[in-house]
Amino acid sequence: MVEEENAFSPVFKRGNETILVAEDDTDVRLLVKRILAGHGYTIIEAIDGKDAIDKFEEHSNIDLVILDSVMPRKNGRDAYDVIRGVKPNMKALFMSGYTKDIVLDKGVEEGKVEFITKPISPDELLIKVRAVLDKWSVL
């Protein structure tokens, strides 16, 4: 006898894009990497904003940058400004464990970039990343 599954399990479109993940918290960075790599994305890790810029300059095939908003050496917005100076249409997703008001004070202007708050579930991360990648242009 075959039993039917009652639980809903979302199916996510697998990715093949390259994503730069800049996060100063090692555990969070490795979790994001594991989730995204497990769904087909190639991940380049950066430990802070300065490292994100360096890694971006080393790799020409990056499709999306995921930046923690508050990091040492260079915050996410400052790193994104440098990256966007090289590639103006670079898609970005900002993350933060701080409230949106604090992040907005750091330069992430509401409505100008994509933003998610931490903690975030794997499903929410996958949905948001796919939505940002599938947009025709950066907001």
C-alpha positions as semicolon CSV with decimal commas, in nm:
position;residue;x (nm);y (nm);z (nm)
1;M;0,000;0,000;0,000
2;V;0,139;0,343;-0,098
3;E;0,080;0,632;0,142
4;E;0,016;0,980;0,009
5;E;0,216;1,269;0,142
6;N;0,004;1,531;0,315
7;A;0,274;1,792;0,366
8;F;0,318;2,067;0,109
9;S;0,673;2,081;-0,019
10;P;0,749;2,379;-0,241
11;V;0,943;2,316;-0,559
12;F;1,206;2,577;-0,637
13;K;1,347;2,655;-0,977
14;R;1,712;2,554;-0,973
15;G;1,959;2,825;-1,054
16;N;2,276;2,829;-1,255
17;E;2,383;3,185;-1,179
18;T;2,688;3,300;-0,984
19;I;2,619;3,485;-0,660
20;L;2,864;3,682;-0,446
21;V;2,765;3,652;-0,078
22;A;2,924;3,910;0,153
23;E;2,849;3,837;0,518
24;D;3,079;3,891;0,816
25;D;2,909;3,625;1,033
26;T;3,072;3,296;0,931
27;D;2,776;3,079;1,034
28;V;2,526;3,290;0,840
29;R;2,753;3,305;0,534
30;L;2,804;2,928;0,530
31;L;2,431;2,865;0,575
32;V;2,341;3,096;0,286
33;K;2,610;2,929;0,075
34;R;2,481;2,579;0,157
35;I;2,119;2,670;0,079
36;L;2,198;2,841;-0,251
37;A;2,464;2,595;-0,369
38;G;2,223;2,313;-0,294
39;H;1,987;2,465;-0,550
40;G;2,240;2,497;-0,829
41;Y;2,391;2,842;-0,771
42;T;2,767;2,899;-0,777
43;I;2,868;3,091;-0,465
44;I;3,164;3,322;-0,413
45;E;3,215;3,412;-0,047
46;A;3,332;3,743;0,096
47;I;3,393;3,811;0,466
48;D;3,318;4,185;0,459
49;G;3,252;4,479;0,227
50;K;3,615;4,529;0,126
51;D;3,652;4,159;0,049
52;A;3,329;4,175;-0,156
53;I;3,479;4,446;-0,377
54;D;3,801;4,246;-0,418
55;K;3,613;3,926;-0,508
56;F;3,388;4,117;-0,749
57;E;3,696;4,254;-0,928
58;E;3,840;3,899;-0,951
59;H;3,527;3,744;-1,105
60;S;3,356;3,886;-1,413
61;N;3,065;3,641;-1,418
62;I;2,872;3,749;-1,105
63;D;2,496;3,776;-1,159
64;L;2,387;3,890;-0,811
65;V;2,548;4,027;-0,497
66;I;2,399;3,950;-0,158
67;L;2,537;4,196;0,093
68;D;2,497;4,219;0,467
69;S;2,412;4,583;0,530
70;V;2,635;4,625;0,836
71;M;2,988;4,483;0,801
72;P;3,339;4,582;0,908
73;R;3,580;4,769;0,679
74;K;3,300;4,868;0,438
75;N;2,926;4,840;0,486
76;G;2,707;4,673;0,227
77;R;2,583;4,993;0,068
78;D;2,933;5,137;0,027
79;A;3,053;4,810;-0,126
80;Y;2,754;4,807;-0,362
81;D;2,825;5,165;-0,470
82;V;3,178;5,062;-0,574
83;I;3,050;4,746;-0,749
84;R;2,780;4,943;-0,930
85;G;3,047;5,186;-1,048
86;V;3,205;4,895;-1,237
87;K;2,880;4,723;-1,342
88;P;2,588;4,970;-1,321
89;N;2,313;4,712;-1,366
90;M;2,444;4,473;-1,100
91;K;2,153;4,316;-0,914
92;A;2,176;4,328;-0,535
93;L;1,998;4,187;-0,235
94;F;2,072;4,340;0,104
95;M;2,035;4,144;0,429
96;S;2,034;4,265;0,785
97;G;1,948;4,152;1,133
98;Y;1,887;4,514;1,227
99;T;1,553;4,684;1,192
100;K;1,481;4,845;0,859
101;D;1,508;5,196;1,011
102;I;1,867;5,137;1,122
103;V;1,955;4,987;0,784
104;L;1,794;5,281;0,605
105;D;2,021;5,510;0,806
106;K;2,317;5,314;0,669
107;G;2,216;5,410;0,314
108;V;1,978;5,138;0,199
109;E;1,700;5,359;0,069
110;E;1,352;5,213;0,078
111;G;1,231;5,117;-0,267
112;K;1,573;5,154;-0,428
113;V;1,713;4,806;-0,353
114;E;1,588;4,463;-0,256
115;F;1,606;4,384;0,115
116;I;1,547;4,087;0,348
117;T;1,569;4,072;0,724
118;K;1,758;3,805;0,917
119;P;1,682;3,551;1,032
120;I;1,535;3,426;0,707
121;S;1,408;3,080;0,626
122;P;1,570;2,881;0,344
123;D;1,243;2,897;0,147
124;E;1,223;3,277;0,182
125;L;1,586;3,313;0,074
126;L;1,537;3,096;-0,235
127;I;1,219;3,278;-0,335
128;K;1,374;3,623;-0,290
129;V;1,697;3,536;-0,475
130;R;1,504;3,392;-0,769
131;A;1,275;3,698;-0,779
132;V;1,570;3,939;-0,784
133;L;1,754;3,740;-1,051
134;D;1,444;3,719;-1,271
135;K;1,381;4,095;-1,269
136;W;1,464;4,273;-1,594
137;S;1,633;4,563;-1,423
138;V;1,752;4,669;-1,083
139;L;1,512;4,897;-0,892
